[in-house]
Amino acid sequence: MKKNMGTNDRVIRLTIVIIITGLYLTGNLSGTLGIILGIVAVAFLVTSLLGWCPTYIPIKISTRKGK
């Protein structure tokens, strides 16, 4: 796995994770939408921590600067 996510991309994803988690924990997000956004939040968290996004591979983009 070659890293393909830059710092800004990772920070934005982690911010979204925090927002979704906050909305869920305060009860503002529930039901089917809560489940779907929860899955998205987990995916964003994992990809941010790894620095690698599998959806970037088919479209051949990288937000990482440098090599």
N, C-alpha and C positions, 0 to 999 in steps of 0.2 A: 504494500500500500504506500504509494507516494503521496505525500501531503499535498493537498490542492486548495486549502482554505487559508486565507490571510487573517491577520489579527482583527481587522475591522469586521469581517464576515463572522468570525467566531464570537466577538463581543456582541454583535447584533443578535445572533442566535441565542446567546446566553441571556440577554436582556428579555427576549421574547419568552424564554423558559421561565424566568422570574415573574413576568407579568401573568402568564397563564397559571402558574402555581399559586400566585397571590389571589387571582380571581377564583380559582377552585377552592382554596382554603377558606375564603371569606363567604363562600356560598353564592357568589354571583355567577358562577358557571356550573351547570349541572346537566344531567340528561345525556342525550346522544352527542350534543355539541361538546360537552365536557369530556366525554370519552374520546372523541376524535381529536380534540385539541390536546388532550393528555398524551395521546400516542404521538402527535406531532412534537410535543414538548420533549418527550423521551428521545425521539429521533434526533432532534436538534441538540439535546444535551450530549448524546453519545458522539455525534459527528463533530461537535465543537471540541470535546475533550480529545478526540483522536486527530483532529485537524484534517480530516479526510471525508469528503462527501461523495457517495457513489453516484448520485444523480448528475454530478459534473462530468463524469467520465464519457458518457455517450455524446454529449454536446461539446466535449473537449475544451472546457474552460477551467481556469484556475484563478482564484483571487489572491493567491500567494505571490508576494514579490520576491525577486531574487532568482536563484537557480531554479 
